């Protein structure tokens, strides 16, 4: 299915390439342009259908990708991409070339946006790769900074100048190597995501003057011929009216800081050659400070990457849990409807319907397995994996009971517990996302803020985990009360409820262990 998605993206790229043809006079050989445009319209119609078909096929196994494909189809409709392509085709047939060019340009812009949306599926991997790259750079720069401090201490303590010079040259060479590594344009750099749109906008702006020389420059060509003495004034005004250069990225700032450190090191080498010990120490201190600032810049980048990765992980887990909640709500409603059938009227048809519900409940169990995989891959949460594990066990019990046509209050109660647990987890994940987004906004308003450390932040805060544990404890208590009432009322036998009570006992013990792990911070 991934190959299908890549084929879809490739088709987008080909379509964009075909459409983005510079406008030029139509010759006899180019009289087939309307037919070519119509072919593009037909291909794009098939592509829109393919997006929805792929979304349906991926819905069961990969809901995140299905949601992405649906979002792409919706974005295509909202931006009227197909309508613009059709309008361009009609304009070409009626020889309204400027209108055709305008529609082609608008359609191209929409297609490029869709292509970026589809390619965003690989962003998680790009973030992980960039995190690793930045983290390694930070480690290497810290080694360089320690080496520089050690060399400076040896210089202060009167070490042999030639030996110190060799050490300083080695440190400078290593710093230059790291600078080159930092300056390399990494294809997986997540910052490309933010720079691409601006680059795409700047390119047309840069090209427009060249493309429109006949129309734009004629008036200006006449002015210099009439008013030669004032040639400099308009140029100065134009220079003043030019927009300021775009702000530098954090990586560029880190690179500049590292370059400053290298220059200080080179100056220290020169002072060593001249035998100026005190001046050498001064330059080495300045190099150390510049190195620390470069490290701080990179740590801020690392923090931003971690926060973006966390938002994506939270959104993926929430999407999975939402799907489970919708499935469980449907099964619960159908169970209640089926249970409304009087016992005297229940027959083979009732058993078949209960069996179908059991099959649907098993699907929820599979979704719980996938959610567990996401949480274990993330690794920092303690309470959330336990809740999902309990949900999985509950769905297994429910499937078994439905398979035996046990559609009584016990089964419905377990289903309701599953649904409540899912809703509470979804609410906690939403709050975690809101808190993280708020934190990012505050950091942007306050500037760059504090540099990020090397420790990975948890997926959710400890307070959210404790609240979830409290909810789990409350549910154990309420479930115990419900089972007691079922036994007292005679709705369920003691033999039937005892296994359920034993399961509650195991859950109580697990809650104790998880709470202890949180207190001891074993998840960190």
N, C-alpha and C positions, 0 to 999 in steps of 0.2 A: 504493500500500500504506500510505502514511502516513495517507491519508484514512481507510482502514479502521481503523487504530489509533486515530485521533482519534474515529471513530464509536464504537469500543469504549469509550473513556474517557467519552464523552458518555453512553453507555448506563449506565455505572457511576454517573455523577453523577445521572442521572434516577432510577435505582433507589434510590440513597441517599436522594434527596429524597422519593420515594414512601414508603419504609419509615419514615423518621424523622418520623413523625406523632405529636404529643403524645397520650398516652393520655387518653381522656375517655369518659364513659358512652355506650354504644351505643344510639342511638335507632332508630326504625323505618326512617328513611331510610338508616341506616348498616348495615342488615342484610346488605348485600352485601360487607362487609369480608372474610369468608373467601374469596369469589370473587376479590376484588382481590389478596389475598395469594397465592392459587393462581396467578394470572396472573403475579405477580412470580417465583414459583418456576419457572414454565415459561420465562420470559424469561431467568432466570439459568442454567437448564440449557443453553439455546441459547448463552448467552454463554461458558460453560465450553468447550463444543465449538468455538466460534469461536476462542477463544484458542489451542487446540491446532492448529486448521486453519491459522490465520495463522502460527503458529510453523513449521509444515511448509513453507508457501509462502515464508517469508522465509529459511529455512535456507541456501539457496544464495547469495542475493544479499546478505543482511544477517544474519550469524550472531549479531551482538550483540543485535539486536532479537529474533531468534528465541529466544535464551537468556532475554531479559527476559520474553517472553510465556510461555515454559515455566515460568519461575520464578513468574510470577503464577498460572498454573494449579495449580502444586504448592502454593503458599501457600494458595490457595483450598481445596484438599483438606485440607491439614494443619490449617486452622482450622475445618473443617466448616461452611463458610458455607452451602452448599446444605442440609445437614441442619438447620441452625438455621432456615432459611427454611421448610422443610417442617414442622418442629415448630411454628413460629408459626402456620402455616396450620391444622394439626390442632387446636391449642389454641383458635383462634378459632372453629372449627366446634363445639367442645365447650364454648364459652363460658368457657374458663379464661383470662380476660383478662390477669391478672397474669403468667401463664406466657408468654402470647403477647408481652406487652410486653418481658419479659426476653429472649426469643429474638430479637425484633426489634432490641433494643439491641445484643446481641452480634453479630448479623449485620451491623448497620450499622457497627459498629467494624471488623469484618473487611473490609467493602467499602471503607471509607475507606482502610484500609491498602493494599488492592489498587490503588485509584485513585492513591495517592501513588507506588506502585511503578511503575505504567505511565507516570505523568507524569515520572518521573525520567529518561526518555530525553532530555528537553530540558535536563537539568542542565548538560551540557557547554557549551551555548550561553550559559546563564545565568552560568556561571562566567566565560566569556570576556568577556561584557558587564560583569560586575561588576569584573573585573580592570582593564578599560579605564577604568571610572568612577573607581575608587580611584586608579589611576595618574595620571589627569588631576588629581584633587584634590590629590595629593601635589605634582605639579609646580606647581600654582597656589599652594599654601601655601608652597612654597619661594620662589616669587617674592615673596609677601607678606613672608616672613621677611627676605629680602634687602632689600626696600624699607624695612622697619622698621629694620633695622640702619643703612641709609644715612641715614634720617631722624634716627636717634639720633645718628649721627656728626656730622651737620650741626648738631644741637642743641648738642652738646658743643663744637663749634668756633665757636659764637657766631653762627650764621646768624640772619637776621631772624625774629622769633617769629611774625609773621603768615604768612610763607611756610611756615614749618615747620608751623604749625597747619593750613594748607590741605592740606599733604602728609599729615599725620597723619589728617585727616578722610577723605581719599581712601582711605588704607590701611584705616581702620576700616570704611568702606563696603564695600570689597572683601572684607574678612574676614567681615562680616555676610552678604554674598551667598554666600560659600563655606559658611558655617555653615548657611544655609537649604538649600543644595544637599545638604549632608551629611545634614541632618535629614529630607530628603524620604524618604518610604517608597517605595523602588524595588521594583517588582514582580518584578524579576529578581534581587533580593538573595539570594545563596545562604544568608545567615544565616537566611532564612525557614524553611529546611529543619529547622533545629534548634529554632526557636521555635514552629513550628506545633504539634507534639505537646503542648508545655506549654500553649499557648494553648487547644487543644482540651480539655485536661484541666481547665484553670482555669474555662472557661466553664460546664461542667456543675456544678462545685462552687459557682460563684457563683449559679447558678440554683436549686440544690436548696433553699436556705432559702426562696426565694420560692415554689417549687412545692409545698413541704411545710409551709406555714404552719399548716394545721389540725392536723397531727400533731406538728410539732416545737415549736411555740411555746405550745401549751396549758399544759404543765407550767411553762414559764418565766413565762407570764402570771400564774399563780397565785402564784408565789413573791414577785414584787414586791408584790402586794397584802397578803401576810402579813408580809413583812419589809422594809418600806420603808427603815429605817435602813441596812440592809446592801446597798442597791442598788449602791453604788459599788464595793464589794469584788469582787463577781463580774465586773463590767465590767473592773476592773483586771486580774483574773486572766485573763480572756479575752484582754485585750490582750497580756498576757505570753505566753499560750499560742499566739498567732498565729504562723504560720510566718514566718521572715525573708523579706524581699523577694528575688526572684530576682536573681542576679548580673547586673551590667550587661554588655552586649555590648561588644566592642572598639570598635565604631563609636560607641556611646553614650559611651564613655570619651573617644574622640577628639573628639566633639562638645562634651563638657564642657570639655575642655582648650582647645578653640578659643574657647568662650564666655568662659573665664577671660582669655584673651589679649585678647578684644574689650573686656572690662571694664577691663583695664589700659590699653588704648589710649584708651578714653573718659576714664579718669582722667588720662591724659597730656594729652588735649585740654583738660581743665579746668585743669590746672596751667599749660598754655601761655597760656590766657586770663588767668590770674592773674599771668603773668610769672615763674613759679617754674621757672627753667631746670633746676636740680639735681634737683628733685622730678620734673620731666618726664623727665629722663634715666633716673632710677630706675624709673619706671613703664614706660618703653620697654624697658628691659633685662628686666624681668619679663615683658612681653608677648612678647619674643623667645624667652625660655625656654619659655613656655607654647606658643608656636607650634611650637618644636622637639619638644616632648613630643607634641603633636597629630600631627605628621608621623611620629614614631616609632610611635604607635598605628596609624596608617594603614598604615605599612610592614609591621607585623606582620600586619595583615589581608591585605595583598597577598601576603605570604609564605605564609600559610595557604591562600589561594586557589590559588597556584601549586602547592603540594604536593598539594592535592586534585586539581587538573587533571592533574598528573603521574601520580598513582595511577590515574586513569581511563584515561589514555593507555596506561600500562603494561598494565593489565588488557585493554584492547581489542586491543592488539598481541598479547598472550599468547593471547587467545582465537582470534585469526586463525591464529597459528602452531600452536596445538594442533589446530585443524581440519586444517591442512595435514599435520601429522605423522600424524594418524589416517588420512587419505587415502593418504599415501605408504606407510605401514605395510601397508595393505590391498593396494595395488598390488604392493609388494615380495613379500608372501606369495603372491599369485596368480601373480606372475612365476616365483617359485621352484617353485611347484606345476606350472606349465605347462612349465618347463624340465626337469622330471623326466621328461617324456615322451621316450622314446628317439627319436633322430633318424629311425630307420627307420619309426617309427609316426606321425610328424608328417604332417598332411594339411591340407586346406582348412579344416577345423574348427579346427586349431591356429592358422592364420593369422587366422581370424575372432576367436578369443579374444585373440590378441595385439593385434589392431586395437582391440578393446574396451578392453584395458588402455592402449593409446596414447590413447584418448579420455579415460579417467579421469586419465591423467597430464597431459593438456592442461588439465583442470579445476584441477589443482594449480598450473599455470602462471598461470591466471587469479587464483587466490587469492594467489599471490606478487605479482601486479600490485597487488592491493588492499592487501596488507601494505606494499608500497613506497609507495603513496599515503599511508598513515598515517604512515610514517616520514618522508617528505619534508615532509608537512604540519607535523610536529613540528620537524624541522630541526636539532636539536642533536647527534644521533648521527652518527658517521662510519662505524664498523665495521659496525653493524647493517644499514644500507642496502646496504652492499657484499656482506655475506653473503647477504641476500635476493636481490640482483641475481645473484649466482653460483648460488643455488638456482634462480632462474628459468631461467637459461641451462642448468643441468643438467637441469631437467625438460623443457626443449625438446629436448635431445639424447636423453633417454630416450624421449620420445614418438616421435621420428623412428626410433629403433632398434626400438622395439616395433612401429611401423608396418611395419617391414621384417622382422618376426618374428626380430629379433636378441635372443634371450632368454638370452644367454650370461653369462659371469662379468663381462664389461665392463659390461653393462647393469645387472646386479645390484649391482656395486660402486658405480656412480654413484648408484643408488637408495639404497644403504646410506649413502653420503656425505651425500646430501640429508637422510635421516632423522636422522643423527648431528648435522648442523649445526642442524636444527630443534630437537632435544632440548637442545642446548647453549644455544641462544638462549632457549628457554623457561626453562631453569634460571637463566640470567643475569637474565632479566626478573623471575622470582620472587624472586631475591635482592634485586634493586633495590626491589621492592615491600616486602619484609620490612625492608630497611634504612630505607626512607622511613617506614614505620609505626613502627618503633622510634624513629626521630628525633622523630616527632610525639609519641610517648608520653613521651620524655625531656623534651621542651619543656613538656608539660603538667605533669609532675611538678616541674620546676624553676621553674615560673611561665611568664611570657610570653616569657622568653628575649631573645635579641638581635633587634632589628628587622631586617626583610628589606630587602635592597638593591633597586636598580632592575634589576639584571641577572638575566635568566632563568636558572635552574639547568638543567643538562643533564638529559636524560631518564635517562641512566645515567652512573655515575661513570667517570672516565678509566681507572681500574684494571680495571673490567669490560670496557671496550673493548679494552684491551691484552691481557687474557686471551683474549678472542675472537680477536684477531689472532694470538696465539700458537697457538691451536687451528687457525686457518686455515692457518698456516704448516706445522704438523705434518701437516695433511691433504694439503697440496700434496706434501710429502715422501713420505708413505706412498702416495699415488696414483702418484707417479712410480715408486716401487719396484714397485708392483703392475703397472703397464704394462710395466716392464722384464721382470718375471717372465713376463708373458703372451707377450711376444715370444720370450723364451728357450725357453719350453715349447712354442711353436708353436700355442697356443690361438688367438692372434690374429696377423694379418699386420702387417708394419711399416707398410704403406700405410694400414691401418685405424687404427693407433694414433697415427701422426704428427699428424693433426689434433687429437687429444686432447692430445698433448704440447704442441702450439702453444697450445692453450687454457690449459694449465697455465702456460706461459711468460707469457701475458698476465695471468694471475691473480697470478703472482709480482710482476710489475711493479706491479699495482694495490695489492698489499700494501705495497710500498715507498712508494708515493705516499700511501696512507692513514696509514701510520706517521709519515711526514714531516708530514702535516697535523695529526696529533695532537700531535706535538712542538712545532710552531709555533702550536698552538691556533687553527687557522683555522676551527674549528667554533664558536668563541665570539664 
